[in-house]
Amino acid sequence: MDQRATYRNFTKRLKLLISKNPRLIKTTLSNIFSARIIGNKTHGDLAEIAVSEFINQYMYDFHSVHVGKDLYRAKQHEEDIRITDEIHNIDFPVSLKAYGIGPLQLSTDKNFLMFPFLQDHRETIPEKDAITAVLNDPVFEGFININVLPLIYDERNKRCNILVFDSERAKESVREIRYETQGRGRKHPVYRFYDSAGDYVCEVRYGGAAANALQRGLWTHTKRALKYFESLTNGWVDYSDNRVLIQLFSHALVATAKGHKSALQEIKKDIEEQKRLFTLR
């Protein structure tokens, strides 16, 4: 079993776990998105350590480690957590994304290769053989090897959907690559990928020196490309603000390690109580 197959097995197991124990993911998502009370971007960083701990506590046969920002320059892949399948002794990187409904960045293309590579071709690539050659080029190697776990949230309605982009199906479905400059608020051109029905699949954004990480790379859209996503939560999961958690954060920041140890023991007892209600072994 290779890394990609191991990742697919992981997402399959995660989906089964969530279907059997929806209360567990609802609790975790509520805690993650409660962090938006603290700041608009706080939830993204907390999602990384929360999902990692969720895996360690509830997903038997898998172990997760939060990679951390300080290791960014040493990373071979875009990753926030690294998961090990302990049965097959295979580990794989996962990039956590917490995005609102709409555009979703799949890869930053940090070496600025995708867009310039497409520029070497003509503005529209309509032939299947030419598209296959483009997507099989080493420049697009990451297209298939993307392990992105996106927590897509709808803040207005207090709900979240864990949507995984099916990159293999998407790659096989592309029938036209088109250079486009139109789009609301668009500053740079894009290459958009469409399937045989003319439906949007994904896009490669401008990758020149003037572009920052949020203007370049491989992107898709959780509304426009929904048929290329699989929901691990079987649709939307409602979440609610946990203001007690915010109080815990604020008090913990002015408490000593002694107080933290006492609180941690109580929290561990609560987790064990949840495990006693766990229905999937």
KAKA-V228916 format. One record per run of one state. SS is the DSSP state (a for helix, b for strand, c for the rest). FROM is the first residue (numbers start at 1). TO is the last residue. If there is no record, write none. Layout:
BEGIN
SS:FROM:TO
SS:FROM:TO
END
This chain:
BEGIN
c:1:2
a:3:20
c:21:21
a:22:37
c:38:41
a:42:58
c:59:61
b:62:66
c:67:68
a:69:74
c:75:80
b:81:85
c:86:89
b:90:100
c:101:102
b:103:107
c:108:113
a:114:119
c:120:123
b:124:125
c:126:127
a:128:135
c:136:137
a:138:143
c:144:147
b:148:154
c:155:158
b:159:165
c:166:166
a:167:173
b:174:180
c:181:189
b:190:195
c:196:199
b:200:205
c:206:216
b:217:221
c:222:225
a:226:228
b:229:231
c:232:236
b:237:238
c:239:242
a:243:252
c:253:256
a:257:276
c:277:281
END
